[in-house]
Amino acid sequence: MAKERCKMLDLNVTKKLLESVDVILCDCDGVLWTSDSVIPGGPTAVDKLKSMGKKVLYVTNNSNKSRKEYVQKFLKLGYHVVDDEIFSSSFVTADYLSRHYKYHGKVNSGLAALFRRSAQKL
């Protein structure tokens, strides 16, 4: 199979795509930032999506920060977010175990705070 190159979407395709969705799931590392450097144009693009009425949610498989810590990173890099828009793998895991298994046992310190918060929401 031949490799295909990425192509820019033309304006009409982009408009149709954006009209067809209400929620955008956006990965963080490598999409919005790399390490501690913002991807140029990222905050402006996200603000534009929000101004169009799109709900933007942020997903990451990086589990080493709490939502509160991620909010600080987003703000530092120029993104306007609240913690309820951020879904890390550790948050989702803690929430799932808490809701489906009522599990509140021993976990690593990063998940412990998430379990407590998740349990408060039940």
N, CA, C and O of each residue as an XYZ file, in Angstrom:
488
protein
N       0.845     -1.178      0.000
C       0.000      0.000      0.000
C       0.892      1.244      0.000
O       1.824      1.356      0.796
N       0.596      2.145     -0.880
C       1.385      3.376     -0.984
C       1.034      4.318      0.162
O      -0.117      4.404      0.589
N       2.048      5.019      0.645
C       1.810      6.015      1.688
C       1.149      7.234      1.074
O       1.528      7.682     -0.008
N       0.163      7.764      1.771
C      -0.490      8.992      1.326
C      -0.011     10.134      2.188
O       0.240      9.961      3.381
N       0.113     11.280      1.596
C       0.534     12.464      2.337
C      -0.684     13.196      2.875
O      -1.771     13.138      2.302
N      -0.477     13.881      3.985
C      -1.546     14.714      4.534
C      -1.822     15.855      3.569
O      -0.907     16.405      2.955
N      -3.075     16.196      3.447
C      -3.459     17.297      2.578
C      -4.265     18.302      3.396
O      -4.987     17.933      4.323
N      -4.132     19.545      3.045
C      -4.946     20.590      3.668
C      -6.392     20.394      3.235
O      -6.668     20.103      2.071
N      -7.316     20.557      4.183
C      -8.729     20.502      3.830
C      -9.106     21.810      3.146
O      -8.681     22.886      3.566
N      -9.898     21.708      2.098
C     -10.329     22.958      1.483
C     -11.421     23.582      2.354
O     -11.985     22.920      3.225
N     -11.707     24.833      2.117
C     -12.611     25.602      2.956
C     -13.999     24.969      3.056
O     -14.576     24.927      4.143
N     -14.540     24.481      1.947
C     -15.883     23.887      1.968
C     -15.918     22.612      2.806
O     -16.874     22.391      3.550
N     -14.900     21.777      2.697
C     -14.836     20.550      3.487
C     -14.716     20.898      4.967
O     -15.361     20.276      5.812
N     -13.894     21.887      5.275
C     -13.712     22.312      6.657
C     -15.027     22.828      7.239
O     -15.387     22.472      8.361
N     -15.745     23.661      6.489
C     -17.031     24.190      6.953
C     -18.023     23.069      7.224
O     -18.689     23.061      8.259
N     -18.123     22.120      6.295
C     -19.056     20.995      6.465
C     -18.685     20.163      7.688
O     -19.561     19.746      8.445
N     -17.407     19.922      7.883
C     -16.955     19.157      9.038
C     -17.336     19.860     10.330
O     -17.891     19.235     11.234
N     -17.048     21.148     10.428
C     -17.354     21.894     11.640
C     -18.856     22.026     11.888
O     -19.296     22.046     13.037
N     -19.637     22.117     10.820
C     -21.093     22.194     10.970
C     -21.674     20.871     11.456
O     -22.768     20.847     12.020
N     -20.957     19.777     11.246
C     -21.492     18.453     11.579
C     -21.211     18.021     13.019
O     -21.691     16.968     13.440
N     -20.453     18.798     13.778
C     -20.114     18.412     15.147
C     -20.407     19.539     16.128
O     -20.359     20.720     15.785
N     -20.710     19.141     17.355
C     -20.924     20.108     18.425
C     -19.794     20.087     19.447
O     -19.544     21.077     20.135
N     -19.110     18.935     19.538
C     -18.056     18.744     20.533
C     -16.769     18.336     19.834
O     -16.772     17.476     18.953
N     -15.680     18.958     20.233
C     -14.359     18.646     19.707
C     -13.541     18.033     20.844
O     -13.408     18.636     21.909
N     -12.994     16.834     20.620
C     -12.054     16.234     21.576
C     -10.663     16.540     21.067
O     -10.308     16.186     19.943
N      -9.884     17.194     21.895
C      -8.559     17.631     21.468
C      -7.487     17.011     22.356
O      -7.502     17.187     23.574
N      -6.565     16.291     21.745
C      -5.422     15.780     22.483
C      -4.555     16.967     22.888
O      -4.651     18.040     22.293
N      -3.724     16.782     23.881
C      -2.940     17.900     24.405
C      -1.489     17.876     23.935
O      -1.080     18.708     23.125
N      -0.719     16.929     24.441
C       0.719     16.886     24.158
C       0.963     16.571     22.684
O       0.544     15.532     22.173
N       1.642     17.484     22.027
C       1.921     17.337     20.606
C       0.876     17.984     19.707
O       1.083     18.117     18.500
N      -0.248     18.386     20.298
C      -1.310     19.050     19.534
C      -1.457     20.496     20.006
O      -1.466     21.423     19.197
N      -1.572     20.678     21.325
C      -1.681     22.024     21.899
C      -0.337     22.535     22.388
O      -0.090     23.741     22.400
N       0.531     21.615     22.791
C       1.866     21.973     23.272
C       2.829     20.820     23.069
O       2.418     19.679     22.857
N       4.107     21.131     23.135
C       5.155     20.131     23.238
C       5.984     20.511     24.448
O       6.514     21.619     24.531
N       6.093     19.577     25.393
C       6.773     19.813     26.653
C       6.135     21.032     27.324
O       4.985     20.954     27.756
N       6.844     22.143     27.422
C       6.281     23.349     28.020
C       6.171     24.497     27.017
O       6.131     25.665     27.403
N       6.124     24.158     25.736
C       6.027     25.178     24.686
C       4.703     25.046     23.943
O       4.329     23.959     23.502
N       4.009     26.157     23.813
C       2.734     26.165     23.099
C       2.957     25.945     21.609
O       3.950     26.410     21.048
N       2.034     25.237     20.972
C       2.047     25.114     19.512
C       1.524     26.442     18.972
O       0.421     26.858     19.326
N       2.304     27.116     18.115
C       1.874     28.423     17.598
C       0.475     28.365     16.963
O       0.185     27.489     16.148
N      -0.367     29.301     17.350
C      -1.723     29.390     16.817
C      -2.733     28.532     17.560
O      -3.933     28.637     17.306
N      -2.273     27.688     18.472
C      -3.174     26.790     19.192
C      -4.248     27.512     19.991
O      -5.434     27.246     19.798
N      -3.862     28.420     20.886
C      -4.897     29.116     21.670
C      -5.900     29.879     20.805
O      -7.091     29.898     21.113
N      -5.436     30.495     19.744
C      -6.330     31.237     18.844
C      -7.311     30.291     18.160
O      -8.495     30.602     18.031
N      -6.814     29.136     17.721
C      -7.682     28.154     17.047
C      -8.750     27.631     18.004
O      -9.916     27.507     17.629
N      -8.354     27.324     19.240
C      -9.323     26.822     20.221
C     -10.344     27.900     20.555
O     -11.537     27.609     20.648
N      -9.899     29.134     20.736
C     -10.831     30.239     21.000
C     -11.816     30.407     19.844
O     -12.993     30.686     20.070
N     -11.349     30.241     18.629
C     -12.222     30.363     17.449
C     -13.297     29.277     17.465
O     -14.469     29.546     17.201
N     -12.882     28.038     17.782
C     -13.866     26.952     17.872
C     -14.924     27.256     18.922
O     -16.114     27.041     18.690
N     -14.493     27.758     20.078
C     -15.433     28.092     21.142
C     -16.363     29.231     20.726
O     -17.547     29.225     21.063
N     -15.821     30.213     19.988
C     -16.652     31.338     19.543
C     -17.698     30.885     18.526
O     -18.699     31.568     18.310
N     -17.460     29.732     17.907
C     -18.417     29.153     16.956
C     -19.456     28.292     17.675
O     -20.301     27.663     17.037
N     -19.387     28.271     19.004
C     -20.344     27.490     19.778
C     -19.950     26.038     19.984
O     -20.762     25.239     20.449
N     -18.727     25.684     19.648
C     -18.267     24.304     19.818
C     -17.798     24.090     21.250
O     -17.121     24.943     21.824
N     -18.156     22.965     21.815
C     -17.653     22.566     23.133
C     -16.320     21.874     22.880
O     -16.258     20.906     22.122
N     -15.256     22.360     23.507
C     -13.930     21.768     23.337
C     -13.562     21.061     24.639
O     -13.542     21.666     25.711
N     -13.270     19.761     24.519
C     -12.824     18.961     25.653
C     -11.406     18.501     25.375
O     -11.043     18.230     24.230
N     -10.614     18.414     26.419
C      -9.199     18.100     26.275
C      -8.928     16.717     26.857
O      -9.300     16.432     27.995
N      -8.281     15.865     26.075
C      -7.977     14.506     26.506
C      -6.474     14.282     26.448
O      -5.785     14.789     25.562
N      -5.980     13.509     27.414
C      -4.561     13.187     27.426
C      -4.349     11.836     28.087
O      -5.044     11.488     29.041
N      -3.395     11.083     27.581
C      -3.053      9.817     28.229
C      -1.930     10.017     29.244
O      -1.429      9.049     29.815
N      -1.539     11.254     29.467
C      -0.527     11.565     30.464
C      -1.218     11.621     31.832
O      -2.134     12.419     32.032
N      -0.787     10.789     32.754
C      -1.480     10.671     34.037
C      -0.737     11.312     35.207
O      -1.103     11.088     36.361
N       0.283     12.091     34.936
C       1.105     12.599     36.041
C       0.644     13.928     36.629
O       1.305     14.456     37.523
N      -0.470     14.485     36.156
C      -0.972     15.748     36.695
C      -2.454     15.610     37.037
O      -3.189     14.851     36.406
N      -2.867     16.358     38.044
C      -4.295     16.445     38.371
C      -4.943     17.431     37.401
O      -4.253     18.135     36.665
N      -6.254     17.472     37.407
C      -6.952     18.448     36.570
C      -6.531     19.868     36.945
O      -6.316     20.712     36.076
N      -6.419     20.118     38.240
C      -6.031     21.453     38.708
C      -4.649     21.831     38.163
O      -4.433     22.968     37.746
N      -3.720     20.878     38.169
C      -2.379     21.139     37.638
C      -2.433     21.370     36.128
O      -1.703     22.207     35.598
N      -3.304     20.622     35.436
C      -3.448     20.846     33.994
C      -4.024     22.229     33.708
O      -3.585     22.898     32.772
N      -4.995     22.664     34.495
C      -5.559     24.005     34.290
C      -4.443     25.041     34.352
O      -4.392     25.943     33.516
N      -3.556     24.925     35.324
C      -2.443     25.868     35.455
C      -1.560     25.840     34.204
O      -1.134     26.888     33.720
N      -1.290     24.645     33.687
C      -0.460     24.542     32.478
C      -1.172     25.177     31.283
O      -0.562     25.933     30.527
N      -2.456     24.872     31.112
C      -3.222     25.465     30.020
C      -3.178     26.992     30.095
O      -2.892     27.662     29.103
N      -3.461     27.530     31.273
C      -3.484     28.991     31.430
C      -2.124     29.602     31.140
O      -2.031     30.643     30.489
N      -1.071     28.958     31.621
C       0.296     29.445     31.394
C       0.608     29.516     29.889
O       1.341     30.396     29.439
N       0.041     28.583     29.129
C       0.306     28.537     27.687
C      -0.700     29.343     26.864
O      -0.611     29.374     25.637
N      -1.664     30.001     27.537
C      -2.585     30.886     26.828
C      -3.928     30.288     26.465
O      -4.691     30.900     25.717
N      -4.237     29.096     26.982
C      -5.535     28.465     26.723
C      -6.491     28.800     27.857
O      -6.088     28.846     29.019
N      -7.750     29.033     27.526
C      -8.777     29.355     28.514
C      -9.588     28.092     28.782
O     -10.386     27.678     27.941
N      -9.389     27.477     29.948
C     -10.048     26.219     30.264
C     -10.540     26.213     31.714
O     -10.117     27.029     32.533
N     -11.432     25.287     32.006
C     -11.825     24.964     33.379
C     -11.588     23.471     33.561
O     -11.534     22.719     32.588
N     -11.448     23.050     34.814
C     -11.049     21.666     35.051
C     -12.041     20.630     34.526
O     -11.632     19.523     34.176
N     -13.319     20.954     34.463
C     -14.306     19.999     33.966
C     -14.188     19.715     32.468
O     -14.884     18.843     31.947
N     -13.318     20.440     31.777
C     -13.093     20.207     30.343
C     -11.902     19.282     30.086
O     -11.628     18.933     28.937
N     -11.195     18.882     31.144
C      -9.954     18.128     30.995
C     -10.152     16.690     31.459
O     -10.636     16.447     32.564
N      -9.770     15.729     30.598
C      -9.918     14.311     30.898
C      -8.587     13.601     30.686
O      -8.210     13.270     29.562
N      -7.884     13.375     31.797
C      -6.630     12.624     31.720
C      -6.936     11.148     31.956
O      -8.004     10.804     32.464
N      -6.011     10.292     31.592
C      -6.215      8.855     31.796
C      -6.392      8.526     33.270
O      -7.180      7.643     33.610
N      -5.678      9.215     34.153
C      -5.820      8.936     35.585
C      -7.190      9.381     36.097
O      -7.795      8.689     36.915
N      -7.682     10.523     35.627
C      -9.001     10.988     36.055
C     -10.084     10.020     35.598
O     -10.957      9.645     36.381
N     -10.030      9.619     34.347
C     -11.048      8.726     33.799
C     -11.001      7.366     34.499
O     -12.046      6.782     34.783
N      -9.810      6.864     34.774
C      -9.680      5.589     35.479
C     -10.269      5.672     36.882
O     -11.037      4.799     37.285
N      -9.918      6.709     37.624
C     -10.440      6.875     38.978
C     -11.955      7.011     38.961
O     -12.640      6.409     39.788
N     -12.483      7.790     38.035
C     -13.916      7.989     37.933
C     -14.624      6.676     37.607
O     -15.645      6.350     38.214
N     -14.093      5.939     36.668
C     -14.699      4.665     36.265
C     -14.711      3.666     37.427
O     -15.745      3.066     37.721
N     -13.563      3.489     38.085
C     -13.491      2.538     39.197
C     -14.404      2.951     40.341
O     -15.034      2.105     40.976
N     -14.475      4.229     40.598
C     -15.324      4.727     41.668
C     -16.803      4.499     41.356
O     -17.555      4.039     42.215
N     -17.211      4.814     40.151
C     -18.627      4.682     39.764
C     -19.075      3.234     39.603
O     -20.149      2.856     40.072
N     -18.257      2.433     38.945
C     -18.686      1.085     38.592
C     -18.340      0.025     39.626
O     -18.998     -1.013     39.695
N     -17.325      0.273     40.421
C     -16.897     -0.713     41.395
C     -16.905     -0.185     42.820
O     -16.566     -0.905     43.760
N     -17.295      1.083     42.977
C     -17.294      1.721     44.295
C     -15.953      1.516     44.988
O     -15.877      1.387     46.210
N     -14.900      1.490     44.179
C     -13.564      1.238     44.704
C     -12.950      2.528     45.212
O     -12.852      3.517     44.484
N     -12.540      2.505     46.469
C     -11.882      3.658     47.077
C     -10.682      3.193     47.890
O     -10.322      3.812     48.891
N     -10.069      2.101     47.454
C      -8.958      1.495     48.183
C      -7.636      2.158     47.907
O      -7.579      3.311     47.478
N      -6.571      1.422     48.157
C      -5.225      1.950     47.982
C      -4.913      2.164     46.511
O      -5.142      1.298     45.667
N      -4.383      3.347     46.234
C      -3.957      3.706     44.884
C      -2.714      4.564     45.015
O      -2.368      5.000     46.113
N      -2.043      4.807     43.901
C      -0.883      5.698     43.991
C      -1.362      7.104     44.328
O      -2.543      7.417     44.176
N      -0.461      7.931     44.775
C      -0.847      9.257     45.281
C      -1.543     10.103     44.216
O      -2.418     10.905     44.545
N      -1.174      9.940     42.956
C      -1.818     10.713     41.897
C      -3.284     10.376     41.740
O      -4.100     11.261     41.483
N      -3.632      9.094     41.892
C      -5.025      8.694     41.758
C      -5.835      8.950     43.025
O      -7.055      9.100     42.957
N      -5.171      9.002     44.177
C      -5.895      9.147     45.442
C      -6.767     10.400     45.466
O      -7.935     10.330     45.849
N      -6.226     11.524     45.067
C      -6.998     12.773     45.054
C      -8.150     12.682     44.063
O      -9.230     13.222     44.303
N      -7.917     12.002     42.958
C      -8.974     11.865     41.960
C     -10.108     10.991     42.484
O     -11.277     11.278     42.226
N      -9.776      9.916     43.224
C     -10.817      9.085     43.816
C     -11.664      9.893     44.790
O     -12.891      9.794     44.777
N     -11.020     10.687     45.630
C     -11.756     11.492     46.607
C     -12.703     12.436     45.890
O     -13.865     12.563     46.275
N     -12.221     13.095     44.857
C     -13.070     14.047     44.136
C     -14.198     13.328     43.429
O     -15.337     13.795     43.444
N     -13.900     12.200     42.813
C     -14.905     11.422     42.098
C     -15.999     10.962     43.055
O     -17.183     11.014     42.722
N     -15.606     10.515     44.235
C     -16.573     10.030     45.222
C     -17.491     11.154     45.683
O     -18.660     10.907     45.978
N     -16.989     12.376     45.750
C     -17.803     13.512     46.174
C     -18.887     13.833     45.156
O     -19.928     14.387     45.509
N     -18.649     13.486     43.889
C     -19.616     13.796     42.832
C     -20.732     12.765     42.748
O     -21.771     13.034     42.146
N     -20.535     11.584     43.343
C     -21.542     10.519     43.246
C     -22.772     10.827     44.062
O     -23.712     10.032     44.087
